[in-house]
């Protein structure tokens, strides 16, 4: 189990962080994810890779967190009045202004649009892997991805028009 954590903790952390946009919450949810994985490892049937299995657990942990906080609609944590601490853990996202703008645009998407873009375009998973993690069929992944890209383009165009 230690090896599973060493191999995949950074990838799972990034996935969770993209969804919750808060470093300390992502760290807590990462611990919850690996705790659930440890408790349920005997149920892992090798039908998917361990990483896909962990992403699915992480997704469920994040959704449980949203439900506990009664977040029906995704509310981005990065607001202009909040101070953000840029640690080593999140520098990979905020390395330059363009990435920050992309990150901000992603935060404005609906949760299912954000999720599919994170898995397909940032994590570079296949349609089949994405469908397995999200519990969708491949057609739904394709359609949602297309809608998400269109929504992201509209948001991005709005950002460019403001400049």
MILUM-683890 format. One record per residue: residue in three letters; x, y, z of N, C-alpha, C in turn. Coordinates in Angstrom, 2 decimals, m for minus. Each point is the difference from the previous one (the first is absolute). Example, Ala and Ser with C-alpha at 12.3 -4.5 7.8 and 13.67 -1.06 7.14 Angstrom:
BEGIN
{zado "Ala" {13.19 m5.69 7.80} {m0.89 1.19 0.00} {0.90 1.20 0.00}}
{zado "Ser" {m0.35 1.05 m0.72} {0.82 1.19 0.06} {m0.77 1.09 0.73}}
! end
This chain:
BEGIN
{zado "Unk" {0.83 m1.19 0.00} {m0.83 1.19 0.00} {0.87 1.26 0.00}}
{zado "Unk" {1.15 m0.05 0.68} {0.91 1.15 m0.01} {0.47 0.31 m1.41}}
{zado "Unk" {0.27 m1.04 m0.77} {0.45 0.20 m1.37} {m1.11 0.64 m0.84}}
{zado "Unk" {m1.23 m0.42 0.22} {m1.14 0.59 m0.71} {m0.07 1.49 0.28}}
{zado "Unk" {0.19 0.39 1.24} {m0.01 1.41 0.38} {1.17 0.74 m0.66}}
{zado "Unk" {1.19 m0.55 0.10} {1.18 0.66 m0.58} {m0.14 0.20 m1.50}}
{zado "Unk" {m0.56 m0.98 m0.67} {m0.13 0.07 m1.46} {m1.07 0.98 m0.47}}
{zado "Unk" {m1.08 0.14 0.77} {m1.16 0.71 m0.52} {m0.46 1.21 0.80}}
{zado "Unk" {0.64 0.30 1.13} {m0.53 1.08 0.83} {0.02 1.35 m0.71}}
{zado "Unk" {1.04 0.30 m0.75} {0.08 1.31 m0.68} {m1.09 0.13 m1.07}}
{zado "Unk" {m0.21 m1.06 m0.76} {m1.02 0.03 m1.05} {m1.39 0.16 0.60}}
{zado "Unk" {m0.28 m0.74 1.05} {m1.30 0.08 0.65} {m0.18 1.37 0.66}}
{zado "Unk" {1.08 0.52 0.61} {m0.09 1.33 0.61} {m0.37 1.04 m1.05}}
{zado "Unk" {0.68 m0.02 m1.15} {m0.30 0.97 m1.05} {m1.45 m0.10 m0.46}}
{zado "Unk" {m0.47 m1.22 m0.17} {m1.39 m0.21 m0.42} {m0.97 0.61 1.02}}
{zado "Unk" {0.22 m0.30 1.28} {m0.86 0.53 1.05} {0.11 1.53 0.05}}
{zado "Unk" {1.23 0.50 m0.09} {0.20 1.45 0.07} {m0.72 0.73 m1.13}}
{zado "Unk" {0.06 m0.54 m1.21} {m0.72 0.62 m1.11} {m1.49 0.09 0.30}}
{zado "Unk" {m0.54 m0.97 0.70} {m1.43 0.00 0.30} {m0.37 0.95 1.14}}
{zado "Unk" {0.80 0.01 1.08} {m0.39 0.79 1.18} {0.69 1.35 0.06}}
{zado "Unk" {1.12 0.16 m0.69} {0.74 1.27 m0.09} {0.40 0.56 1.36}}
{zado "Unk" {0.34 m0.87 0.91} {0.46 0.41 1.31} {1.02 m1.02 0.47}}
{zado "Unk" {1.22 0.45 0.25} {1.09 m0.92 0.30} {m0.24 m0.82 1.27}}
{zado "Unk" {m0.40 0.65 1.08} {m0.17 m0.74 1.26} {m1.16 m0.98 m0.09}}
{zado "Unk" {m1.08 0.38 m0.67} {m1.12 m0.92 m0.19} {0.45 m1.18 m0.87}}
{zado "Unk" {0.75 0.29 m1.06} {0.50 m1.06 m0.88} {0.89 m0.97 0.77}}
{zado "Unk" {0.84 0.51 0.89} {0.86 m0.88 0.81} {m0.84 m0.90 0.90}}
{zado "Unk" {m1.02 0.56 0.63} {m0.89 m0.80 0.85} {m0.73 m1.07 m0.81}}
{zado "Unk" {m0.51 0.40 m1.16} {m0.73 m0.94 m0.82} {0.92 m1.07 m0.60}}
{zado "Unk" {1.25 0.35 m0.23} {0.98 m0.98 m0.46} {0.19 m1.08 1.07}}
{zado "Unk" {0.12 0.42 1.25} {0.13 m0.96 1.09} {m1.24 m0.89 0.09}}
{zado "Unk" {m1.18 0.61 m0.12} {m1.24 m0.78 0.04} {m0.04 m1.01 m1.15}}
{zado "Unk" {0.46 0.42 m1.16} {0.01 m0.89 m1.17} {0.86 m1.23 0.26}}
{zado "Unk" {1.21 0.21 0.48} {0.89 m1.14 0.22} {m0.44 m0.84 1.20}}
{zado "Unk" {m0.65 0.60 0.96} {m0.55 m0.77 1.12} {m1.10 m0.93 m0.50}}
{zado "Unk" {m0.89 0.52 m0.85} {m1.06 m0.82 m0.58} {0.60 m1.10 m0.89}}
{zado "Unk" {1.02 0.36 m0.75} {0.65 m0.99 m0.87} {0.61 m1.12 0.85}}
{zado "Unk" {0.65 0.37 1.08} {0.61 m0.98 0.88} {m1.06 m0.93 0.60}}
{zado "Unk" {m1.10 0.59 0.47} {m1.06 m0.79 0.62} {m0.70 m0.92 m1.00}}
{zado "Unk" {m0.04 0.42 m1.26} {m0.76 m0.75 m1.01} {0.87 m0.68 m1.05}}
{zado "Unk" {1.30 m0.10 0.26} {0.90 m0.57 m1.01} {m0.38 m1.43 m0.36}}
{zado "Unk" {m0.57 m0.73 0.95} {m0.41 m1.39 m0.28} {m1.13 m0.05 m1.03}}
{zado "Unk" {m0.68 1.12 m0.24} {m1.07 0.05 m1.00} {0.50 0.40 m1.39}}
{zado "Unk" {1.27 0.39 m0.08} {0.58 0.36 m1.31} {0.14 m1.26 m0.83}}
{zado "Unk" {m0.65 0.00 m1.18} {m0.08 m1.21 m0.82} {0.86 0.05 m1.26}}
{zado "Unk" {0.87 0.96 m0.12} {0.88 0.14 m1.16} {m0.77 0.13 m1.31}}
{zado "Unk" {m1.23 0.50 0.06} {m0.76 0.25 m1.23} {0.48 1.28 m0.67}}
{zado "Unk" {0.66 0.83 0.77} {0.60 1.24 m0.50} {1.37 0.12 0.67}}
{zado "Unk" {0.75 1.00 m0.39} {1.29 0.20 0.65} {m0.22 0.51 1.42}}
{zado "Unk" {1.02 m0.14 0.83} {m0.10 0.51 1.37} {m0.23 1.51 m0.01}}
{zado "Unk" {0.63 0.71 m0.93} {m0.17 1.45 m0.08} {m1.44 0.38 m0.35}}
{zado "Unk" {m0.61 m0.72 m0.92} {m1.39 0.25 m0.35} {m0.89 m0.26 1.21}}
{zado "Unk" {0.27 m1.08 0.71} {m0.75 m0.35 1.21} {0.14 1.11 1.05}}
{zado "Unk" {1.23 0.49 0.18} {0.24 1.07 0.97} {m0.71 1.30 m0.40}}
{zado "Unk" {0.01 0.31 m1.31} {m0.70 1.21 m0.45} {m1.50 m0.10 0.29}}
{zado "Unk" {m0.55 m1.18 m0.20} {m1.42 m0.18 0.27} {m0.30 0.18 1.50}}
{zado "Unk" {0.86 m0.53 0.84} {m0.16 0.20 1.45} {0.13 1.48 0.32}}
{zado "Unk" {1.00 0.67 m0.58} {0.21 1.43 0.24} {m1.22 0.80 m0.42}}
{zado "Unk" {m0.57 m0.33 m1.13} {m1.20 0.69 m0.49} {m1.13 m0.15 1.00}}
{zado "Unk" {m0.20 m1.20 0.51} {m1.06 m0.23 0.98} {0.26 0.76 1.29}}
{zado "Unk" {1.25 0.05 0.42} {0.37 0.75 1.21} {m0.29 1.49 m0.19}}
{zado "Unk" {0.35 0.54 m1.16} {m0.25 1.41 m0.28} {m1.50 0.28 m0.02}}
{zado "Unk" {m0.77 m0.85 m0.63} {m1.44 0.20 m0.04} {m0.62 m0.11 1.39}}
{zado "Unk" {0.50 m0.91 0.83} {m0.46 m0.06 1.39} {0.31 1.31 0.72}}
{zado "Unk" {1.17 0.54 m0.25} {0.38 1.29 0.59} {m0.97 1.10 m0.45}}
{zado "Unk" {m0.29 0.05 m1.30} {m0.93 1.01 m0.51} {m1.37 m0.15 0.66}}
{zado "Unk" {m0.46 m1.25 0.13} {m1.30 m0.22 0.62} {0.00 0.44 1.46}}
{zado "Unk" {1.07 m0.32 0.72} {0.09 0.41 1.40} {m0.04 1.51 0.13}}
{zado "Unk" {0.63 0.67 m0.92} {0.03 1.46 0.02} {m1.22 0.61 m0.68}}
{zado "Unk" {m0.90 m0.87 m0.47} {m1.22 0.42 m0.69} {0.30 0.88 m1.20}}
{zado "Unk" {1.02 m0.40 m0.73} {0.36 0.74 m1.20} {m0.68 m0.66 m1.20}}
{zado "Unk" {m1.19 0.45 m0.31} {m0.71 m0.57 m1.13} {0.65 0.46 m1.30}}
{zado "Unk" {0.31 1.28 m0.05} {0.70 0.55 m1.15} {1.44 0.24 0.42}}
{zado "Unk" {0.90 m0.21 m0.89} {1.41 0.19 0.34} {0.29 1.48 0.16}}
{zado "Unk" {0.57 0.36 1.14} {0.36 1.38 0.27} {1.52 0.08 0.07}}
{zado "Unk" {0.64 0.74 m0.89} {1.46 0.06 0.04} {0.50 0.64 1.29}}
{zado "Unk" {1.11 m0.53 0.51} {0.58 0.50 1.23} {0.86 1.23 m0.24}}
{zado "Unk" {0.50 0.16 m1.21} {0.91 1.11 m0.27} {m0.80 1.25 m0.33}}
{zado "Unk" {m0.21 0.83 0.98} {m0.70 1.26 m0.20} {1.01 1.12 0.15}}
{zado "Unk" {m0.32 1.14 m0.55} {0.95 1.11 0.00} {0.36 0.46 1.41}}
{zado "Unk" {m0.91 m0.14 0.96} {0.28 0.48 1.35} {0.76 m1.02 0.86}}
{zado "Unk" {0.20 m1.21 m0.51} {0.71 m1.01 0.77} {1.48 0.02 m0.33}}
{zado "Unk" {0.81 m0.27 0.98} {1.43 m0.15 m0.21} {0.27 m1.47 m0.32}}
{zado "Unk" {0.82 m0.25 m0.98} {0.35 m1.38 m0.30} {1.49 m0.18 0.26}}
{zado "Unk" {0.31 m1.08 0.63} {1.39 m0.32 0.29} {0.49 m0.91 m1.11}}
{zado "Unk" {1.06 0.41 m0.66} {0.53 m0.80 m1.09} {1.13 m0.88 0.53}}
{zado "Unk" {m0.31 m1.23 0.26} {0.98 m0.94 0.50} {0.51 m0.84 m1.17}}
{zado "Unk" {0.96 m0.85 0.29} {0.53 m0.89 m1.03} {m1.10 m0.87 m0.58}}
{zado "Unk" {m0.98 m0.37 0.82} {m1.05 m0.91 m0.45} {m0.89 0.60 m1.07}}
{zado "Unk" {m0.16 1.33 m0.02} {m0.89 0.58 m1.01} {0.73 0.85 m1.03}}
{zado "Unk" {1.30 0.12 0.10} {0.74 0.80 m0.99} {m0.13 m0.55 m1.41}}
{zado "Unk" {m0.21 m1.33 m0.12} {m0.11 m0.59 m1.33} {m1.19 0.56 m0.76}}
{zado "Unk" {m0.98 0.54 0.68} {m1.18 0.57 m0.66} {0.20 1.48 m0.31}}
{zado "Unk" {0.63 0.69 0.91} {0.08 1.45 m0.11} {1.36 0.49 m0.47}}
{zado "Unk" {0.68 m0.78 m0.82} {1.35 0.34 m0.45} {0.05 1.28 m0.83}}
{zado "Unk" {m1.01 0.23 m0.76} {m0.01 1.22 m0.81} {m1.42 0.55 m0.12}}
{zado "Unk" {m0.12 1.16 m0.53} {m1.30 0.68 m0.06} {m1.01 m0.75 m0.85}}
{zado "Unk" {0.44 m0.59 m1.10} {m0.93 m0.71 m0.86} {m0.61 m1.20 0.72}}
{zado "Unk" {0.83 m0.73 0.74} {m0.52 m1.13 0.77} {m0.98 0.47 1.06}}
{zado "Unk" {0.31 1.11 0.63} {m0.91 0.52 1.03} {m1.34 0.37 m0.64}}
{zado "Unk" {0.03 0.62 m1.15} {m1.24 0.35 m0.69} {m0.79 m1.26 m0.37}}
{zado "Unk" {0.70 m1.03 m0.47} {m0.66 m1.26 m0.32} {m0.61 m0.61 1.26}}
{zado "Unk" {0.75 0.00 1.08} {m0.48 m0.54 1.27} {m1.24 0.77 0.46}}
{zado "Unk" {0.03 1.32 m0.11} {m1.16 0.82 0.38} {m1.20 m0.30 m0.90}}
{zado "Unk" {0.26 m0.17 m1.29} {m1.09 m0.33 m0.92} {m0.59 m1.36 0.32}}
{zado "Unk" {0.83 m0.97 0.30} {m0.48 m1.33 0.39} {m0.89 0.08 1.24}}
{zado "Unk" {0.37 0.87 0.92} {m0.76 0.11 1.25} {m1.42 0.52 m0.23}}
{zado "Unk" {m0.24 0.60 m1.15} {m1.33 0.55 m0.31} {m0.91 m1.02 m0.69}}
{zado "Unk" {0.55 m1.15 m0.36} {m0.79 m1.03 m0.67} {m0.85 m0.78 1.00}}
{zado "Unk" {m1.06 m0.62 m0.52} {m0.78 m0.91 0.82} {0.91 m1.17 0.41}}
{zado "Unk" {m0.31 m0.64 1.10} {0.86 m1.06 0.54} {0.22 m1.11 m1.02}}
{zado "Unk" {m1.05 m0.48 m0.65} {0.18 m1.11 m0.93} {0.83 0.41 m1.21}}
{zado "Unk" {m0.10 1.26 m0.42} {0.84 0.48 m1.11} {1.45 0.08 0.45}}
{zado "Unk" {0.21 0.53 1.19} {1.37 0.10 0.52} {0.62 m1.39 0.14}}
{zado "Unk" {m0.77 m0.92 0.56} {0.52 m1.35 0.23} {0.45 m0.67 m1.30}}
{zado "Unk" {m0.83 0.07 m1.01} {0.34 m0.68 m1.24} {1.23 0.65 m0.64}}
{zado "Unk" {0.13 1.32 0.09} {1.18 0.67 m0.57} {1.26 m0.34 0.81}}
{zado "Unk" {m0.12 m0.07 1.30} {1.16 m0.36 0.82} {0.47 m1.41 m0.36}}
{zado "Unk" {m0.94 m0.93 m0.07} {0.38 m1.39 m0.28} {0.50 m0.18 m1.44}}
{zado "Unk" {m0.68 0.61 m0.96} {0.37 m0.22 m1.39} {1.18 0.86 m0.46}}
{zado "Unk" {m0.01 1.28 0.33} {0.99 0.91 m0.57} {1.19 0.26 0.92}}
{zado "Unk" {m0.21 0.03 1.30} {1.12 0.25 0.91} {0.65 m1.31 0.41}}
{zado "Unk" {m0.82 m0.96 0.44} {0.53 m1.31 0.40} {0.28 m0.89 m1.22}}
{zado "Unk" {m0.57 0.36 m1.14} {0.19 m0.69 m1.28} {m0.43 m1.47 0.05}}
{zado "Unk" {m1.15 m0.24 0.62} {m0.54 m1.35 0.05} {m0.79 m0.28 m1.27}}
{zado "Unk" {m0.15 m1.26 m0.31} {m0.80 m0.38 m1.16} {m1.49 0.22 0.30}}
{zado "Unk" {m0.79 m0.04 m1.05} {m1.44 0.13 0.17} {m0.53 m1.14 0.87}}
{zado "Unk" {0.52 m1.19 m0.22} {m0.44 m1.17 0.76} {0.36 0.13 1.48}}
{zado "Unk" {1.23 0.44 0.29} {0.41 0.18 1.40} {m0.85 1.08 0.67}}
{zado "Unk" {m0.25 1.08 m0.72} {m0.82 1.09 0.53} {m1.41 m0.49 0.29}}
{zado "Unk" {m0.56 m0.76 m0.92} {m1.35 m0.55 0.19} {m0.04 m0.90 1.24}}
{zado "Unk" {1.03 m0.79 0.16} {0.05 m0.91 1.14} {0.07 0.78 1.32}}
{zado "Unk" {0.81 1.02 0.07} {0.13 0.80 1.22} {m1.30 0.73 0.31}}
{zado "Unk" {m0.62 0.59 m1.02} {m1.21 0.80 0.20} {m1.27 m0.84 0.09}}
{zado "Unk" {0.10 m1.27 m0.39} {m1.19 m0.85 0.00} {m0.95 0.33 m1.13}}
{zado "Unk" {0.54 0.50 m1.10} {m0.78 0.39 m1.17} {0.30 m0.96 m1.13}}
{zado "Unk" {m0.81 0.08 m1.08} {0.36 m0.73 m1.21} {0.90 0.92 m0.85}}
{zado "Unk" {0.65 m0.57 m0.99} {0.97 0.77 m0.79} {m0.66 1.13 m0.79}}
{zado "Unk" {m1.24 m0.20 m0.44} {m0.70 1.06 m0.72} {m0.23 1.22 0.89}}
{zado "Unk" {m0.35 m0.25 1.26} {m0.21 1.12 0.93} {1.31 0.74 0.23}}
{zado "Unk" {1.11 m0.72 0.08} {1.30 0.65 0.18} {0.29 0.89 m1.20}}
{zado "Unk" {m0.20 m0.53 m1.20} {0.26 0.78 m1.22} {m0.88 1.24 m0.08}}
{zado "Unk" {m1.29 m0.16 0.26} {m0.93 1.13 m0.07} {0.31 1.05 1.06}}
{zado "Unk" {0.27 m0.45 1.23} {0.30 0.93 1.07} {1.31 0.72 m0.27}}
{zado "Unk" {0.98 m0.71 m0.56} {1.27 0.63 m0.34} {m0.21 1.09 m1.05}}
{zado "Unk" {m0.79 m0.29 m1.00} {m0.28 0.98 m1.05} {m0.68 1.24 0.61}}
{zado "Unk" {m1.00 m0.22 0.85} {m0.70 1.11 0.67} {0.96 0.79 0.89}}
{zado "Unk" {0.86 m0.71 0.71} {0.95 0.65 0.92} {0.99 0.87 m0.77}}
{zado "Unk" {0.49 m0.50 m1.12} {0.95 0.78 m0.81} {m0.69 1.26 m0.53}}
{zado "Unk" {m1.25 m0.14 m0.45} {m0.74 1.17 m0.48} {m0.22 1.01 1.12}}
{zado "Unk" {m0.35 m0.49 1.19} {m0.21 0.89 1.15} {1.31 0.69 0.39}}
{zado "Unk" {1.09 m0.75 m0.03} {1.31 0.56 0.33} {0.40 1.07 m1.02}}
{zado "Unk" {m0.28 m0.25 m1.27} {0.31 0.99 m1.04} {m0.76 1.30 0.24}}
{zado "Unk" {m1.28 m0.11 0.38} {m0.81 1.19 0.28} {0.57 0.78 1.18}}
{zado "Unk" {0.38 m0.72 1.04} {0.58 0.65 1.18} {1.33 0.64 m0.38}}
{zado "Unk" {0.83 m0.73 m0.71} {1.32 0.48 m0.41} {m0.15 1.22 m0.90}}
{zado "Unk" {m0.97 m0.04 m0.93} {m0.25 1.14 m0.88} {m0.41 1.22 0.83}}
{zado "Unk" {m0.80 m0.21 1.02} {m0.39 1.08 0.89} {1.19 0.62 0.71}}
{zado "Unk" {0.95 m0.83 0.38} {1.23 0.49 0.64} {0.81 0.83 m0.98}}
{zado "Unk" {0.12 m0.50 m1.23} {0.77 0.72 m1.02} {m0.68 1.32 m0.37}}
{zado "Unk" {m1.35 0.01 m0.04} {m0.72 1.22 m0.34} {0.17 1.08 1.06}}
{zado "Unk" {0.19 m0.41 1.27} {0.19 0.94 1.10} {1.34 0.72 m0.08}}
{zado "Unk" {0.96 m0.60 m0.66} {1.36 0.57 m0.04} {0.12 1.10 m1.00}}
! end
